[in-house]
Amino acid sequence: MSETITETALATAVTNPDIEHINEMLKDLSPETIAAVVAFIAYQADRERRHKIFVEETLAAAERVERGEYLTFNTADDLVDAIVNFADDDDD
């Protein structure tokens, strides 16, 4: 994801009149409240980022299954080992 939250907000501000309204309301808030708002927005942006990744990975997995590219395991332990080792494989 090369686009930053600021770039996304600026692009959205052009098409969303609510952004201007939010900017006007922010002028009346205390620094503490603004910090809370920033933390909340960062939290929401992270949730959206994670959801987007989840959706992309789920759709990719579904496509692999449709193509017959799926894995089978003899035991649950083999499955757990594959999951644990998958994270290690990504580090390479």
N, C-alpha and C positions, 0 to 999 in steps of 0.2 A: 504494500500500500504506500505509494510514493506521495500521495496527496496528504497534506497535513490537516489537522482539525481547523486551523485558521483559514487555510485555502478553501476548505469545504464550507465554512461559515460565511466567508466572503462571497463565494459563488451562490450560496443559498440566499444571502441577503438581497441579491439582485432580483430574485424571483419570489421572495417571501416577505410580505409586508409586516409579518409578526416580528421579524428581526429588528426593524426600526423601532417598533413599539417596545421591545425588550431593552434596546439601547437607551431609550428615554427613561424607562423605569430604573435602570441601573444607576443613573445619575443621582437618585434620591436615596440610595442604599448606603449603609455604613460599610467601612472597609471589612469588618468581620463578616457581614452578610454577603458581600461580594466574594470573599474568599470561600464561603460555603457554596455559593452559586457556581463558582469556578470548579470546586471539587465535585459538585453534582454533575456538571456538564462533562467533566473528564470521565466520571464514572459511566455516564450514559454513552459517551463516545466509545469507551472501551467495550461496553456491552454490545454495542452495534458492530464494532470491529470483530469481536469474538463470534457473534451470531453469523456474520457474513462468512467468516472462515468455516464455521460449522456447516452452513448450508452448502458452500462450495465443496467441502470434503465429502459430505453426504451424497450430493449429486454425482460426484466423481466415483464414489464407491458403487452407487446404483448403476452407473454406466458400465463399470467393470463387471458387475454381476450379470448384467444383460448380455455382455459379450462372452460370458462364461469364464471370466477371469476371477475366480474366487479360490480361497484357500480352504483346505480341510485339515482337521487336526484329530489325532487319535485319542487324546485325552484333554481334559480341561487344563492340566498343568502345561501341556504343549502350547495351548492357546495363550496362557498367561505368559509363558516364556517368550513367545513370539511378540506379544505386545510390549513387554519390557525391552526386548532386544531391538524392536522397531525404533524406539526413541533413541537408542544408542546408535543405530544405523544412520539416522538423520544427521548426527554430529560429524560424519565423515566428509 
